[in-house]
Structures are given as C-alpha cells and as structure tokens.
Amino acid sequence: MYSQPVYYSGVTTSSPDGNTRYHPIMDGVSDCVCSGQLSLDFKVLIKPDEQVAYWSMYSVPEDVDAITLEIPGFEPIENIPIS
C-alpha cells in the first residue's frame, strides 16, 4: 500500500546552542511518528483564536535537557525543557 508523506517533518527541534537539529522520527513507510493527517482532530486551516493540539516524536540525546522548537512560518520557541 502506498503511503502519502505527512508534512509535519518540517517541524524540527534543535539543541539550545543551535548546532544540532532533530527531525521527527519516521516509521517504516516514511511517515512521521506524529499526530498528522490521520488524527481525528486534524485541521487544514486553524482560525484566529482557535487551538489544536498536535504532537511529534523526536529522538534527542539524554544529555540534552532543553530544545528550541521550529515551526515553519512562526518564530522559534526557545528553551523548552524536556525530560
């Protein structure tokens, strides 16, 4: 079965110093391990003042305790603690 790629792979994280970028984990058919287009609450357009929760899974080294989240079209969100 052919699988369409999910375009959330453009959402990346980076180390606080900006030297290392982490992309979403991809499964065996090159879809990201994330909420994606198969989610029940997937929306093509998010209206002003509307909120939608999406998630992506990343593999980050154990010694990294914070990341910067980069979403295309938005300012980076810096110093997000992870555990």
C-alpha positions in Angstrom: 0.0 0.0 0.0 1.4 3.4 -0.9 1.6 5.9 1.9 1.5 9.7 1.4 4.1 11.5 3.4 3.0 13.6 6.3 4.3 17.1 6.1 4.9 17.7 9.8 8.5 16.7 9.1 9.1 20.5 8.6 8.6 20.9 12.3 12.1 20.5 13.8 13.8 20.9 17.1 17.4 22.0 17.8 19.8 22.0 20.7 20.0 25.2 22.7 23.3 26.2 21.1 21.7 25.7 17.6 24.4 23.3 16.5 22.3 20.2 16.2 18.9 19.8 14.5 16.5 17.0 15.3 13.8 15.9 12.9 10.7 13.9 13.7 11.1 10.1 13.9 9.9 8.4 10.7 8.3 5.0 10.5 9.0 2.2 8.0 6.9 3.8 5.3 8.4 7.3 5.7 5.6 8.8 7.7 6.5 10.8 10.7 5.6 9.5 14.2 3.2 12.4 14.9 -0.5 13.3 15.1 -0.5 14.1 11.3 -3.3 13.9 8.8 -4.8 10.7 10.3 -5.7 12.4 13.6 -9.4 12.8 14.3 -8.8 16.5 15.1 -6.7 17.3 12.0 -7.5 20.7 10.5 -6.2 22.1 7.2 -6.9 25.7 8.5 -6.7 26.9 12.0 -8.7 30.0 12.5 -7.6 33.0 14.7 -8.1 32.2 18.4 -8.6 28.5 17.7 -6.4 26.0 19.3 -5.5 22.5 18.1 -3.1 20.1 19.8 -0.7 18.2 17.6 2.4 16.1 18.6 5.6 14.8 17.1 8.1 12.3 18.4 11.8 13.1 18.4 14.9 11.2 19.4 17.1 13.6 21.4 20.3 12.6 23.3 19.9 12.0 27.0 22.3 14.9 27.9 20.0 17.5 26.2 17.7 19.0 28.7 16.1 21.8 26.6 15.3 22.3 23.0 14.2 25.0 20.5 11.1 24.2 18.6 11.0 25.5 15.0 7.6 25.5 13.1 7.7 26.9 9.5 6.1 30.4 9.4 6.4 31.0 13.2 9.1 32.4 15.4 11.2 29.7 17.2 10.1 28.7 20.7 13.3 28.6 22.7 14.4 26.8 25.9 11.6 24.2 26.1 12.6 21.8 29.0 12.5 18.1 28.1 12.9 15.0 30.4 
